[in-house]
Amino acid sequence: MSDENIKNTIQELAGIVNKYLDEVLQIKDPKRFYEAVRWLPMAGGKRLRPVIAMVVAKMFGADIKDIIPFALALELTHNFTLVHDDIIDEDEFRRGVPTVHTAFDVPTAIIAGDTLFAMAYRELSKLKVKGEVLREILRDFSQMVIDLAEGEYEDVEFERRDDVTLDEYMEMIRKKTARIIQTACYGASLISGQSTEIAEMMGEYGLNIGLAFQIQDDILGLIGDPKVTGKPVGSDIRKGKKTILVIHALNTLDSNRREELLTILKRPEKTEDDIKKAVNLIISAGSVEYAKERAREYSKRAVDILGRLPDNEYKDVLKFLANYVVERIK
């Protein structure tokens, strides 16, 4: 399949997700509350998680309608985590619009996030699969959300620490970002009638995609074009986040420059000069190139896993996505 056809396929599948999301998130009384529930999911987004699940299902010959409830559950869960994450990080904008707690208020945003999470499980209850398959999907999905919560906690906790290791960081992003993509691929395989062995293999593909995706996100958060990413340069520096770039730089810089970077990261209020200085310190440590290499490594692992499967057009889409996550600019 050509790249153009692949992009059209992804766009078509994302459109299907949008159509069903719109139906699930209809506004009813109390109107203001359901406007808050709908606010972030319908503000846009890549729909990466449901699209990957749908592509995996199509690759294994499943009917698209059979995977829709699972795809929606993934997207609703993803958005629930973003609503709460924005409260924790005190972010004012996402996807080009005010965050839910900014547009409404914090209590409404918390409850709206909770509702999106409940809606996800309501969608899972609509799956037409055997009892043992449904139980396994529910088990994995629930554990994924627990892992996600652990990862979110660790991300916040790491801001207070100067000694975060690269291994700790990788475990944190495995839980916070990669785990839901692993679940997308694992669950879609089971719904498509595949064996546990094949489902676990596809889960590994998803895990590697997720790790590459988050590392690229960290890179864009440091040096991405704000007009494209929608985030200011050094957005993670402003928050004192311990990304792969920051950790690598702290491990690589000499003691004086390391202390200089730490001092900036710990400042509650950072000037534009602080941000520029921190970005330059990280670049000078070779941390951007290090992160790019790690992202490419996980992308390659994902592609290698696909090599164990027979060729078909949807496998081509999965290969494309494995490369997209490290080449994207937003």
KEBALO-221651 format. One record per residue (C-alpha): residue number from 1; residue in three letters; x negated, y, z. Coordinates in nm, 2 decimals, m for minus. Each point is the difference from the previous one (the first is absolute). Example, Ala and Ser with C-alpha at 12.3 -4.5 7.8 and 13.67 -1.06 7.14 Angstrom:
REM residues 2
<rec num="1" residu="ala" c1="m1.23" c2="m0.45" c3="0.78"/>
<rec num="2" residu="ser" c1="m0.14" c2="0.34" c3="m0.07"/>
This chain:
REM residues 330
<rec num="1" residu="met" c1="0.00" c2="0.00" c3="0.00"/>
<rec num="2" residu="ser" c1="m0.14" c2="0.35" c3="m0.09"/>
<rec num="3" residu="asp" c1="m0.06" c2="0.26" c3="0.27"/>
<rec num="4" residu="glu" c1="0.29" c2="0.20" c3="m0.14"/>
<rec num="5" residu="asn" c1="0.24" c2="m0.29" c3="0.02"/>
<rec num="6" residu="ile" c1="m0.12" c2="m0.07" c3="0.35"/>
<rec num="7" residu="lys" c1="0.06" c2="0.36" c3="0.11"/>
<rec num="8" residu="asn" c1="0.35" c2="m0.02" c3="m0.15"/>
<rec num="9" residu="thr" c1="0.07" c2="m0.32" c3="0.19"/>
<rec num="10" residu="ile" c1="m0.11" c2="0.15" c3="0.33"/>
<rec num="11" residu="gln" c1="0.20" c2="0.31" c3="m0.07"/>
<rec num="12" residu="glu" c1="0.31" c2="m0.21" c3="m0.08"/>
<rec num="13" residu="leu" c1="m0.04" c2="m0.21" c3="0.31"/>
<rec num="14" residu="ala" c1="m0.04" c2="0.31" c3="0.22"/>
<rec num="15" residu="gly" c1="0.32" c2="0.14" c3="m0.17"/>
<rec num="16" residu="ile" c1="0.18" c2="m0.31" c3="0.11"/>
<rec num="17" residu="val" c1="m0.12" c2="0.05" c3="0.36"/>
<rec num="18" residu="asn" c1="0.11" c2="0.36" c3="m0.01"/>
<rec num="19" residu="lys" c1="0.35" c2="m0.10" c3="m0.13"/>
<rec num="20" residu="tyr" c1="0.06" c2="m0.25" c3="0.28"/>
<rec num="21" residu="leu" c1="m0.15" c2="0.23" c3="0.27"/>
<rec num="22" residu="asp" c1="0.24" c2="0.27" c3="m0.11"/>
<rec num="23" residu="glu" c1="0.29" c2="m0.24" c3="0.06"/>
<rec num="24" residu="val" c1="m0.13" c2="m0.12" c3="0.34"/>
<rec num="25" residu="leu" c1="m0.06" c2="0.35" c3="0.12"/>
<rec num="26" residu="gln" c1="0.33" c2="0.16" c3="m0.08"/>
<rec num="27" residu="ile" c1="0.09" c2="0.29" c3="0.22"/>
<rec num="28" residu="lys" c1="0.29" c2="m0.05" c3="0.23"/>
<rec num="29" residu="asp" c1="0.11" c2="0.14" c3="0.34"/>
<rec num="30" residu="pro" c1="m0.18" c2="0.12" c3="0.20"/>
<rec num="31" residu="lys" c1="m0.11" c2="0.18" c3="m0.31"/>
<rec num="32" residu="arg" c1="m0.31" c2="0.18" c3="0.14"/>
<rec num="33" residu="phe" c1="m0.13" c2="m0.32" c3="0.15"/>
<rec num="34" residu="tyr" c1="0.03" c2="m0.20" c3="m0.32"/>
<rec num="35" residu="glu" c1="m0.16" c2="0.29" c3="m0.19"/>
<rec num="36" residu="ala" c1="m0.30" c2="m0.05" c3="0.23"/>
<rec num="37" residu="val" c1="0.00" c2="m0.37" c3="m0.06"/>
<rec num="38" residu="arg" c1="0.00" c2="0.05" c3="m0.38"/>
<rec num="39" residu="trp" c1="m0.24" c2="0.30" c3="0.00"/>
<rec num="40" residu="leu" c1="m0.34" c2="m0.17" c3="m0.03"/>
<rec num="41" residu="pro" c1="0.09" c2="m0.32" c3="m0.20"/>
<rec num="42" residu="met" c1="0.17" c2="0.21" c3="m0.27"/>
<rec num="43" residu="ala" c1="m0.28" c2="0.27" c3="m0.01"/>
<rec num="44" residu="gly" c1="m0.20" c2="m0.22" c3="m0.23"/>
<rec num="45" residu="gly" c1="m0.30" c2="m0.23" c3="0.05"/>
<rec num="46" residu="lys" c1="m0.19" c2="m0.26" c3="m0.20"/>
<rec num="47" residu="arg" c1="0.23" c2="m0.30" c3="0.10"/>
<rec num="48" residu="leu" c1="m0.32" c2="m0.20" c3="m0.01"/>
<rec num="49" residu="arg" c1="0.11" c2="m0.26" c3="0.25"/>
<rec num="50" residu="pro" c1="0.34" c2="m0.09" c3="m0.15"/>
<rec num="51" residu="val" c1="m0.14" c2="0.01" c3="m0.35"/>
<rec num="52" residu="ile" c1="m0.28" c2="m0.24" c3="0.09"/>
<rec num="53" residu="ala" c1="0.25" c2="m0.24" c3="0.15"/>
<rec num="54" residu="met" c1="0.22" c2="0.02" c3="m0.31"/>
<rec num="55" residu="val" c1="m0.30" c2="m0.06" c3="m0.23"/>
<rec num="56" residu="val" c1="m0.11" c2="m0.31" c3="0.20"/>
<rec num="57" residu="ala" c1="0.36" c2="m0.13" c3="m0.02"/>
<rec num="58" residu="lys" c1="0.02" c2="0.06" c3="m0.37"/>
<rec num="59" residu="met" c1="m0.34" c2="m0.17" c3="m0.05"/>
<rec num="60" residu="phe" c1="0.14" c2="m0.31" c3="0.16"/>
<rec num="61" residu="gly" c1="0.32" c2="0.02" c3="m0.21"/>
<rec num="62" residu="ala" c1="0.25" c2="0.12" c3="0.27"/>
<rec num="63" residu="asp" c1="0.31" c2="0.20" c3="m0.09"/>
<rec num="64" residu="ile" c1="m0.05" c2="0.37" c3="0.09"/>
<rec num="65" residu="lys" c1="0.32" c2="0.01" c3="0.20"/>
<rec num="66" residu="asp" c1="m0.12" c2="m0.27" c3="0.23"/>
<rec num="67" residu="ile" c1="m0.30" c2="0.21" c3="0.11"/>
<rec num="68" residu="ile" c1="0.19" c2="0.34" c3="0.04"/>
<rec num="69" residu="pro" c1="0.09" c2="m0.04" c3="0.37"/>
<rec num="70" residu="phe" c1="m0.36" c2="m0.08" c3="0.09"/>
<rec num="71" residu="ala" c1="m0.13" c2="0.28" c3="m0.21"/>
<rec num="72" residu="leu" c1="0.23" c2="0.25" c3="0.16"/>
<rec num="73" residu="ala" c1="m0.09" c2="m0.13" c3="0.35"/>
<rec num="74" residu="leu" c1="m0.37" c2="0.07" c3="m0.08"/>
<rec num="75" residu="glu" c1="0.07" c2="0.35" c3="m0.12"/>
<rec num="76" residu="leu" c1="0.24" c2="0.08" c3="0.29"/>
<rec num="77" residu="thr" c1="m0.26" c2="m0.13" c3="0.25"/>
<rec num="78" residu="his" c1="m0.28" c2="0.20" c3="m0.16"/>
<rec num="79" residu="asn" c1="0.21" c2="0.32" c3="0.02"/>
<rec num="80" residu="phe" c1="0.09" c2="m0.07" c3="0.36"/>
<rec num="81" residu="thr" c1="m0.37" c2="m0.01" c3="0.09"/>
<rec num="82" residu="leu" c1="m0.07" c2="0.32" c3="m0.19"/>
<rec num="83" residu="val" c1="0.28" c2="0.19" c3="0.18"/>
<rec num="84" residu="his" c1="m0.15" c2="m0.10" c3="0.34"/>
<rec num="85" residu="asp" c1="m0.36" c2="0.05" c3="m0.12"/>
<rec num="86" residu="asp" c1="0.08" c2="0.36" c3="m0.10"/>
<rec num="87" residu="ile" c1="0.13" c2="0.07" c3="0.35"/>
<rec num="88" residu="ile" c1="m0.32" c2="m0.15" c3="0.15"/>
<rec num="89" residu="asp" c1="m0.23" c2="0.19" c3="m0.23"/>
<rec num="90" residu="glu" c1="0.21" c2="0.32" c3="0.02"/>
<rec num="91" residu="asp" c1="0.00" c2="0.02" c3="m0.38"/>
<rec num="92" residu="glu" c1="0.23" c2="0.26" c3="m0.15"/>
<rec num="93" residu="phe" c1="0.02" c2="m0.13" c3="m0.36"/>
<rec num="94" residu="arg" c1="0.01" c2="m0.33" c3="m0.19"/>
<rec num="95" residu="arg" c1="0.08" c2="m0.06" c3="m0.37"/>
<rec num="96" residu="gly" c1="0.03" c2="0.37" c3="m0.05"/>
<rec num="97" residu="val" c1="0.28" c2="0.05" c3="0.25"/>
<rec num="98" residu="pro" c1="0.02" c2="0.08" c3="0.37"/>
<rec num="99" residu="thr" c1="m0.04" c2="m0.31" c3="0.22"/>
<rec num="100" residu="val" c1="0.32" c2="m0.13" c3="0.16"/>
<rec num="101" residu="his" c1="m0.08" c2="0.14" c3="0.35"/>
<rec num="102" residu="thr" c1="m0.08" c2="0.34" c3="m0.16"/>
<rec num="103" residu="ala" c1="0.31" c2="0.01" c3="m0.22"/>
<rec num="104" residu="phe" c1="0.22" c2="m0.12" c3="0.28"/>
<rec num="105" residu="asp" c1="m0.15" c2="m0.05" c3="0.35"/>
<rec num="106" residu="val" c1="m0.21" c2="m0.26" c3="0.18"/>
<rec num="107" residu="pro" c1="0.29" c2="m0.19" c3="0.18"/>
<rec num="108" residu="thr" c1="0.19" c2="m0.03" c3="m0.33"/>
<rec num="109" residu="ala" c1="m0.32" c2="m0.11" c3="m0.19"/>
<rec num="110" residu="ile" c1="m0.07" c2="m0.27" c3="0.26"/>
<rec num="111" residu="ile" c1="0.36" c2="m0.14" c3="m0.02"/>
<rec num="112" residu="ala" c1="m0.01" c2="0.03" c3="m0.39"/>
<rec num="113" residu="gly" c1="m0.32" c2="m0.21" c3="0.00"/>
<rec num="114" residu="asp" c1="0.16" c2="m0.26" c3="0.23"/>
<rec num="115" residu="thr" c1="0.30" c2="m0.02" c3="m0.23"/>
<rec num="116" residu="leu" c1="m0.22" c2="m0.06" c3="m0.31"/>
<rec num="117" residu="phe" c1="m0.16" c2="m0.28" c3="0.18"/>
<rec num="118" residu="ala" c1="0.34" c2="m0.16" c3="0.09"/>
<rec num="119" residu="met" c1="0.11" c2="0.04" c3="m0.36"/>
<rec num="120" residu="ala" c1="m0.30" c2="m0.19" c3="m0.11"/>
<rec num="121" residu="tyr" c1="0.11" c2="m0.31" c3="0.20"/>
<rec num="122" residu="arg" c1="0.35" c2="0.04" c3="m0.12"/>
<rec num="123" residu="glu" c1="m0.14" c2="m0.03" c3="m0.36"/>
<rec num="124" residu="leu" c1="m0.20" c2="m0.31" c3="0.10"/>
<rec num="125" residu="ser" c1="0.33" c2="m0.16" c3="0.12"/>
<rec num="126" residu="lys" c1="0.12" c2="0.01" c3="m0.36"/>
<rec num="127" residu="leu" c1="m0.27" c2="m0.23" c3="m0.14"/>
<rec num="128" residu="lys" c1="0.14" c2="m0.31" c3="m0.17"/>
<rec num="129" residu="val" c1="m0.27" c2="m0.25" c3="0.10"/>
<rec num="130" residu="lys" c1="m0.01" c2="m0.32" c3="0.21"/>
<rec num="131" residu="gly" c1="0.02" c2="0.03" c3="0.37"/>
<rec num="132" residu="glu" c1="m0.36" c2="m0.10" c3="0.06"/>
<rec num="133" residu="val" c1="m0.12" c2="0.25" c3="m0.26"/>
<rec num="134" residu="leu" c1="0.20" c2="0.28" c3="0.16"/>
<rec num="135" residu="arg" c1="m0.14" c2="m0.08" c3="0.34"/>
<rec num="136" residu="glu" c1="m0.35" c2="0.01" c3="m0.13"/>
<rec num="137" residu="ile" c1="0.06" c2="0.33" c3="m0.18"/>
<rec num="138" residu="leu" c1="0.15" c2="0.15" c3="0.32"/>
<rec num="139" residu="arg" c1="m0.29" c2="m0.13" c3="0.21"/>
<rec num="140" residu="asp" c1="m0.26" c2="0.14" c3="m0.23"/>
<rec num="141" residu="phe" c1="0.19" c2="0.33" c3="m0.04"/>
<rec num="142" residu="ser" c1="0.03" c2="0.05" c3="0.37"/>
<rec num="143" residu="gln" c1="m0.36" c2="m0.08" c3="0.07"/>
<rec num="144" residu="met" c1="m0.09" c2="0.24" c3="m0.28"/>
<rec num="145" residu="val" c1="0.18" c2="0.28" c3="0.18"/>
<rec num="146" residu="ile" c1="m0.17" c2="m0.09" c3="0.33"/>
<rec num="147" residu="asp" c1="m0.33" c2="0.01" c3="m0.18"/>
<rec num="148" residu="leu" c1="0.09" c2="0.33" c3="m0.15"/>
<rec num="149" residu="ala" c1="0.08" c2="0.15" c3="0.34"/>
<rec num="150" residu="glu" c1="m0.33" c2="m0.12" c3="0.14"/>
<rec num="151" residu="gly" c1="m0.18" c2="0.15" c3="m0.30"/>
<rec num="152" residu="glu" c1="0.17" c2="0.34" c3="0.06"/>
<rec num="153" residu="tyr" c1="m0.09" c2="m0.01" c3="0.37"/>
<rec num="154" residu="glu" c1="m0.36" c2="m0.07" c3="m0.09"/>
<rec num="155" residu="asp" c1="m0.02" c2="0.27" c3="m0.26"/>
<rec num="156" residu="val" c1="0.11" c2="0.25" c3="0.27"/>
<rec num="157" residu="glu" c1="m0.23" c2="m0.15" c3="0.26"/>
<rec num="158" residu="phe" c1="m0.30" c2="0.02" c3="m0.23"/>
<rec num="159" residu="glu" c1="0.03" c2="0.38" c3="m0.01"/>
<rec num="160" residu="arg" c1="m0.11" c2="0.01" c3="0.36"/>
<rec num="161" residu="arg" c1="m0.30" c2="m0.22" c3="m0.05"/>
<rec num="162" residu="asp" c1="m0.35" c2="0.06" c3="m0.14"/>
<rec num="163" residu="asp" c1="m0.10" c2="m0.36" c3="m0.02"/>
<rec num="164" residu="val" c1="0.25" c2="m0.15" c3="m0.24"/>
<rec num="165" residu="thr" c1="m0.17" c2="m0.27" c3="m0.21"/>
<rec num="166" residu="leu" c1="0.07" c2="m0.08" c3="m0.37"/>
<rec num="167" residu="asp" c1="0.13" c2="m0.34" c3="0.10"/>
<rec num="168" residu="glu" c1="0.25" c2="0.16" c3="0.24"/>
<rec num="169" residu="tyr" c1="0.10" c2="0.24" c3="m0.28"/>
<rec num="170" residu="met" c1="0.06" c2="m0.28" c3="m0.25"/>
<rec num="171" residu="glu" c1="0.21" c2="m0.19" c3="0.25"/>
<rec num="172" residu="met" c1="0.21" c2="0.31" c3="0.06"/>
<rec num="173" residu="ile" c1="0.07" c2="0.07" c3="m0.36"/>
<rec num="174" residu="arg" c1="0.07" c2="m0.37" c3="m0.05"/>
<rec num="175" residu="lys" c1="0.28" c2="0.03" c3="0.24"/>
<rec num="176" residu="lys" c1="0.12" c2="0.36" c3="m0.07"/>
<rec num="177" residu="thr" c1="m0.01" c2="0.00" c3="m0.38"/>
<rec num="178" residu="ala" c1="m0.10" c2="m0.34" c3="m0.16"/>
<rec num="179" residu="arg" c1="0.23" c2="m0.22" c3="0.21"/>
<rec num="180" residu="ile" c1="0.33" c2="0.12" c3="m0.16"/>
<rec num="181" residu="ile" c1="m0.14" c2="m0.06" c3="m0.35"/>
<rec num="182" residu="gln" c1="m0.11" c2="m0.35" c3="0.11"/>
<rec num="183" residu="thr" c1="0.35" c2="m0.06" c3="0.12"/>
<rec num="184" residu="ala" c1="0.14" c2="0.13" c3="m0.33"/>
<rec num="185" residu="cys" c1="m0.20" c2="m0.26" c3="m0.20"/>
<rec num="186" residu="tyr" c1="0.05" c2="m0.28" c3="0.25"/>
<rec num="187" residu="gly" c1="0.37" c2="0.04" c3="0.04"/>
<rec num="188" residu="ala" c1="0.07" c2="0.06" c3="m0.38"/>
<rec num="189" residu="ser" c1="m0.19" c2="m0.33" c3="m0.07"/>
<rec num="190" residu="leu" c1="0.22" c2="m0.19" c3="0.25"/>
<rec num="191" residu="ile" c1="0.32" c2="0.15" c3="m0.13"/>
<rec num="192" residu="ser" c1="m0.11" c2="m0.11" c3="m0.35"/>
<rec num="193" residu="gly" c1="m0.03" c2="m0.36" c3="0.11"/>
<rec num="194" residu="gln" c1="m0.37" c2="m0.02" c3="0.03"/>
<rec num="195" residu="ser" c1="m0.19" c2="m0.23" c3="0.25"/>
<rec num="196" residu="thr" c1="m0.14" c2="0.14" c3="0.32"/>
<rec num="197" residu="glu" c1="m0.35" c2="m0.04" c3="m0.15"/>
<rec num="198" residu="ile" c1="0.08" c2="0.21" c3="m0.30"/>
<rec num="199" residu="ala" c1="0.18" c2="0.26" c3="0.22"/>
<rec num="200" residu="glu" c1="m0.30" c2="0.03" c3="0.23"/>
<rec num="201" residu="met" c1="m0.23" c2="0.04" c3="m0.30"/>
<rec num="202" residu="met" c1="0.22" c2="0.28" c3="m0.13"/>
<rec num="203" residu="gly" c1="0.00" c2="0.15" c3="0.34"/>
<rec num="204" residu="glu" c1="m0.38" c2="0.02" c3="m0.01"/>
<rec num="205" residu="tyr" c1="0.03" c2="0.18" c3="m0.34"/>
<rec num="206" residu="gly" c1="0.23" c2="0.25" c3="0.18"/>
<rec num="207" residu="leu" c1="m0.23" c2="0.04" c3="0.29"/>
<rec num="208" residu="asn" c1="m0.29" c2="0.09" c3="m0.22"/>
<rec num="209" residu="ile" c1="0.21" c2="0.24" c3="m0.20"/>
<rec num="210" residu="gly" c1="0.11" c2="0.17" c3="0.33"/>
<rec num="211" residu="leu" c1="m0.36" c2="0.03" c3="0.13"/>
<rec num="212" residu="ala" c1="m0.12" c2="0.16" c3="m0.33"/>
<rec num="213" residu="phe" c1="0.31" c2="0.23" c3="0.00"/>
<rec num="214" residu="gln" c1="m0.07" c2="0.13" c3="0.35"/>
<rec num="215" residu="ile" c1="m0.37" c2="0.06" c3="m0.07"/>
<rec num="216" residu="gln" c1="0.08" c2="0.19" c3="m0.31"/>
<rec num="217" residu="asp" c1="0.25" c2="0.20" c3="0.20"/>
<rec num="218" residu="asp" c1="m0.28" c2="0.09" c3="0.24"/>
<rec num="219" residu="ile" c1="m0.21" c2="0.11" c3="m0.29"/>
<rec num="220" residu="leu" c1="0.27" c2="0.22" c3="m0.14"/>
<rec num="221" residu="gly" c1="0.07" c2="0.14" c3="0.34"/>
<rec num="222" residu="leu" c1="m0.36" c2="0.13" c3="0.01"/>
<rec num="223" residu="ile" c1="m0.08" c2="0.10" c3="m0.36"/>
<rec num="224" residu="gly" c1="0.33" c2="m0.03" c3="m0.20"/>
<rec num="225" residu="asp" c1="0.15" c2="0.30" c3="m0.19"/>
<rec num="226" residu="pro" c1="0.26" c2="0.16" c3="0.23"/>
<rec num="227" residu="lys" c1="0.21" c2="0.10" c3="m0.30"/>
<rec num="228" residu="val" c1="0.02" c2="m0.37" c3="m0.09"/>
<rec num="229" residu="thr" c1="0.01" c2="m0.17" c3="0.34"/>
<rec num="230" residu="gly" c1="0.22" c2="0.25" c3="0.17"/>
<rec num="231" residu="lys" c1="m0.25" c2="0.00" c3="0.29"/>
<rec num="232" residu="pro" c1="m0.26" c2="0.27" c3="0.09"/>
<rec num="233" residu="val" c1="m0.37" c2="m0.09" c3="m0.04"/>
<rec num="234" residu="gly" c1="m0.12" c2="m0.18" c3="0.30"/>
<rec num="235" residu="ser" c1="0.35" c2="m0.07" c3="0.14"/>
<rec num="236" residu="asp" c1="m0.13" c2="m0.30" c3="0.21"/>
<rec num="237" residu="ile" c1="m0.28" c2="0.22" c3="0.13"/>
<rec num="238" residu="arg" c1="0.26" c2="0.25" c3="0.13"/>
<rec num="239" residu="lys" c1="0.16" c2="m0.28" c3="0.20"/>
<rec num="240" residu="gly" c1="m0.33" c2="m0.15" c3="0.13"/>
<rec num="241" residu="lys" c1="0.08" c2="m0.33" c3="m0.17"/>
<rec num="242" residu="lys" c1="m0.26" c2="m0.27" c3="0.01"/>
<rec num="243" residu="thr" c1="0.01" c2="m0.11" c3="m0.37"/>
<rec num="244" residu="ile" c1="m0.25" c2="m0.23" c3="m0.17"/>
<rec num="245" residu="leu" c1="m0.18" c2="0.31" c3="m0.13"/>
<rec num="246" residu="val" c1="m0.03" c2="0.16" c3="0.35"/>
<rec num="247" residu="ile" c1="m0.11" c2="m0.33" c3="0.16"/>
<rec num="248" residu="his" c1="m0.26" c2="m0.06" c3="m0.27"/>
<rec num="249" residu="ala" c1="m0.13" c2="0.35" c3="0.03"/>
<rec num="250" residu="leu" c1="m0.03" c2="m0.02" c3="0.38"/>
<rec num="251" residu="asn" c1="m0.20" c2="m0.32" c3="m0.04"/>
<rec num="252" residu="thr" c1="m0.23" c2="0.15" c3="m0.27"/>
<rec num="253" residu="leu" c1="m0.07" c2="0.36" c3="0.09"/>
<rec num="254" residu="asp" c1="m0.30" c2="0.09" c3="0.21"/>
<rec num="255" residu="ser" c1="0.08" c2="0.09" c3="0.36"/>
<rec num="256" residu="asn" c1="0.02" c2="0.38" c3="m0.05"/>
<rec num="257" residu="arg" c1="0.24" c2="m0.02" c3="m0.30"/>
<rec num="258" residu="arg" c1="0.20" c2="m0.27" c3="0.17"/>
<rec num="259" residu="glu" c1="0.06" c2="0.22" c3="0.30"/>
<rec num="260" residu="glu" c1="0.09" c2="0.29" c3="m0.23"/>
<rec num="261" residu="leu" c1="0.27" c2="m0.22" c3="m0.17"/>
<rec num="262" residu="leu" c1="0.13" c2="m0.13" c3="0.34"/>
<rec num="263" residu="thr" c1="0.03" c2="0.36" c3="0.13"/>
<rec num="264" residu="ile" c1="0.21" c2="0.10" c3="m0.30"/>
<rec num="265" residu="leu" c1="0.22" c2="m0.31" c3="0.03"/>
<rec num="266" residu="lys" c1="0.07" c2="0.07" c3="0.37"/>
<rec num="267" residu="arg" c1="0.10" c2="0.37" c3="m0.05"/>
<rec num="268" residu="pro" c1="0.38" c2="0.04" c3="0.05"/>
<rec num="269" residu="glu" c1="0.00" c2="0.28" c3="m0.25"/>
<rec num="270" residu="lys" c1="m0.22" c2="m0.03" c3="m0.31"/>
<rec num="271" residu="thr" c1="m0.09" c2="0.29" c3="m0.23"/>
<rec num="272" residu="glu" c1="m0.04" c2="m0.04" c3="m0.38"/>
<rec num="273" residu="asp" c1="m0.37" c2="0.03" c3="0.05"/>
<rec num="274" residu="asp" c1="0.02" c2="m0.29" c3="0.25"/>
<rec num="275" residu="ile" c1="0.18" c2="m0.21" c3="m0.25"/>
<rec num="276" residu="lys" c1="m0.25" c2="0.08" c3="m0.28"/>
<rec num="277" residu="lys" c1="m0.30" c2="m0.07" c3="0.23"/>
<rec num="278" residu="ala" c1="0.15" c2="m0.34" c3="0.11"/>
<rec num="279" residu="val" c1="0.08" c2="m0.10" c3="m0.36"/>
<rec num="280" residu="asn" c1="m0.35" c2="0.09" c3="m0.11"/>
<rec num="281" residu="leu" c1="m0.16" c2="m0.20" c3="0.29"/>
<rec num="282" residu="ile" c1="0.21" c2="m0.30" c3="m0.10"/>
<rec num="283" residu="ile" c1="m0.09" c2="0.03" c3="m0.37"/>
<rec num="284" residu="ser" c1="m0.37" c2="0.04" c3="0.09"/>
<rec num="285" residu="ala" c1="0.01" c2="m0.33" c3="0.20"/>
<rec num="286" residu="gly" c1="0.10" c2="m0.19" c3="m0.32"/>
<rec num="287" residu="ser" c1="0.33" c2="m0.08" c3="0.17"/>
<rec num="288" residu="val" c1="0.22" c2="0.07" c3="m0.31"/>
<rec num="289" residu="glu" c1="m0.20" c2="m0.24" c3="m0.22"/>
<rec num="290" residu="tyr" c1="0.00" c2="m0.26" c3="0.28"/>
<rec num="291" residu="ala" c1="0.38" c2="0.02" c3="0.03"/>
<rec num="292" residu="lys" c1="0.05" c2="m0.02" c3="m0.37"/>
<rec num="293" residu="glu" c1="m0.21" c2="m0.31" c3="m0.02"/>
<rec num="294" residu="arg" c1="0.20" c2="m0.17" c3="0.28"/>
<rec num="295" residu="ala" c1="0.33" c2="0.09" c3="m0.17"/>
<rec num="296" residu="arg" c1="m0.13" c2="m0.15" c3="m0.33"/>
<rec num="297" residu="glu" c1="m0.10" c2="m0.31" c3="0.19"/>
<rec num="298" residu="tyr" c1="0.35" c2="m0.06" c3="0.14"/>
<rec num="299" residu="ser" c1="0.15" c2="0.08" c3="m0.34"/>
<rec num="300" residu="lys" c1="m0.22" c2="m0.26" c3="m0.17"/>
<rec num="301" residu="arg" c1="0.09" c2="m0.26" c3="0.27"/>
<rec num="302" residu="ala" c1="0.37" c2="0.06" c3="m0.09"/>
<rec num="303" residu="val" c1="m0.07" c2="m0.05" c3="m0.37"/>
<rec num="304" residu="asp" c1="m0.20" c2="m0.32" c3="0.07"/>
<rec num="305" residu="ile" c1="0.29" c2="m0.15" c3="0.19"/>
<rec num="306" residu="leu" c1="0.22" c2="0.06" c3="m0.31"/>
<rec num="307" residu="gly" c1="m0.25" c2="m0.20" c3="m0.20"/>
<rec num="308" residu="arg" c1="0.13" c2="m0.32" c3="0.16"/>
<rec num="309" residu="leu" c1="0.35" c2="0.05" c3="m0.15"/>
<rec num="310" residu="pro" c1="0.12" c2="m0.06" c3="m0.36"/>
<rec num="311" residu="asp" c1="0.01" c2="0.31" c3="m0.22"/>
<rec num="312" residu="asn" c1="0.32" c2="0.18" c3="m0.06"/>
<rec num="313" residu="glu" c1="0.11" c2="0.36" c3="m0.06"/>
<rec num="314" residu="tyr" c1="0.08" c2="0.07" c3="0.37"/>
<rec num="315" residu="lys" c1="m0.34" c2="m0.13" c3="0.11"/>
<rec num="316" residu="asp" c1="m0.14" c2="0.27" c3="m0.23"/>
<rec num="317" residu="val" c1="0.21" c2="0.26" c3="0.20"/>
<rec num="318" residu="leu" c1="m0.16" c2="m0.13" c3="0.33"/>
<rec num="319" residu="lys" c1="m0.35" c2="0.03" c3="m0.15"/>
<rec num="320" residu="phe" c1="0.09" c2="0.35" c3="m0.11"/>
<rec num="321" residu="leu" c1="0.12" c2="0.09" c3="0.36"/>
<rec num="322" residu="ala" c1="m0.32" c2="m0.15" c3="0.15"/>
<rec num="323" residu="asn" c1="m0.20" c2="0.25" c3="m0.21"/>
<rec num="324" residu="tyr" c1="0.25" c2="0.29" c3="0.04"/>
<rec num="325" residu="val" c1="m0.04" c2="0.01" c3="0.38"/>
<rec num="326" residu="val" c1="m0.37" c2="0.09" c3="m0.03"/>
<rec num="327" residu="glu" c1="0.03" c2="0.23" c3="m0.30"/>
<rec num="328" residu="arg" c1="0.30" c2="0.20" c3="0.11"/>
<rec num="329" residu="ile" c1="m0.04" c2="0.38" c3="0.06"/>
<rec num="330" residu="lys" c1="0.30" c2="0.04" c3="0.22"/>
